[in-house]
Amino acid sequence: MTMMDPHSEDLWDAFRKKNVKATPEEWVRQDALRRLIIDGKYPKESISVEKGIKVNDLLRRYDIAVYSDSKLWMLIECKADSIKLDDKACDQWMRYNTALQAPWGALTNGKTWRIFHSNGNEVDAKLPVFGILNI
């Protein structure tokens, strides 16, 4: 098995330091992580992957969180490439962010990115400059 073999049942996740099941959503998450580091130049140390959070007294897991100065800065929800980034996907991000209060948010299905400020204003589909709070 190679780390990015499309026929493998597993993918190596360098953030979690383990092999993970190669689901369609996981392929998108791994692509998003690479984009954050390579395109966005976000420091690897600022990124957290799949951690548990409480939302309305239920345990949930976010896909990706980015921290700046030890504070949550961006929350990213990843969907399989077959999922549309519609209001339902946005609602899930908003429920999670109600608990976490990230100033920035993003949704991706690997083909499309939707990026927005926590006030709900969608911005152009470029990753915000790391650490900047305002649009």
N, C-alpha and C positions, 0 to 999 in steps of 0.2 A: 504494500500500500504506500502511495505517496501522499504528501500532506494535502494535495488538491486534486486527487484522482476522482473524476466525476462518477466513476463506477464503484467507488468504495462506499461501504455502509457507514463509515466514520469520517470525521474531519478532525484535524488537530486544532484546538483552540489555544492559542498562545496566552490569552488572558486568563483562562481558567486552568491552564497547564494540564490539559487532559484531552483525550479523544471524546468527541460528542457525536451523537447520532446525526447523520447527514440528511436532515429533513429539508424540505424546500425553504422553510423559515430560517433554518440554521445557515444555509448557503447565503441568504440575504444578510443575516446578521454578520457573518464573516466578511462579506463584501463591504458592508457599512463600516466595520471596524477598520478595514484597510483604507477606505476612503477618508475616514476621520484622520488617520495618521499620515497618509501620503498626500491627499489633496488638501485637507484642512490644516495639516501640520499641527494637530492637537498632540500634546505630550501623552505618550502611552500611560504614564503614571496617573494621568487625570481621568482615566476611563475605567468604569466598573461595568461588569457584565452579569446579567441574570442574578440579581439579588432579590430576596424576599422583602415585601413591603405589606403593610396593612392598609386595605382600602375598604371602608365601611365594615370594619371588623372581620373582613375576610383576608386571608393570606394570598397575595398575588406575587408575581415576579415581573420586574421590568426587564426589558431587553438590554438597553444600554443607557448608562448615566455618565455624564461628563461633569467633572468638578473643576472649579477654579478657585484658588485660595481657600481650599477645604470646604467650599460651599457648592451645593448642587447648582449647576449652571445650565445644563441641557439634558432633557429626557427624550430618548429616541425609542420609538416603537417600530419593530420590524414585522413585516407580513410576508407570506409566501408570494412569489412572483405572479401567481394567479389571482391574488386578492386585490380588488380595487381599493384605492385610498379614498374612500367615501366618508360620509358623516359617521357611519358606524365605527370605522377605524379611528376617526378623530375623537369620538365620544370615549373610546377606551383610553386614549392618551389623556383626555381631560379628567377622567375619573382617577387615573393614577396620579396625575399632577395635582389634583386637589389635595392629596395626601403629602406630596413632596414639594410643591411650590417652585419648580424650576422656571427661570425667566425665559428660557428658550425651549422649543419643542420641535421634533421632526418625526415624520412618518416616512417609511420607505418600503417598497416592495422590490427593490433592486433595479427596477426600470425607471421608477419615478420617485422623486423626493418632494415632500411638502414640508416647508419649514415655516414656523410661525413663532411669534412672540407670545408669552403667556396671556397677554390681553386678547388673544384671538386673531390678531392681525397677521395674515399670511404674508410672507415676504418672498422676494424672488428666490428661486430654487438653488441658491448658492449657500454653502455652509457659512454661518456667521464667523467672523474673526474670533478666534479663541479668546475668551475672557471678557469680551465686550458685552455689556448688558443691554444697551439701547439700540434700536434700529437706526 
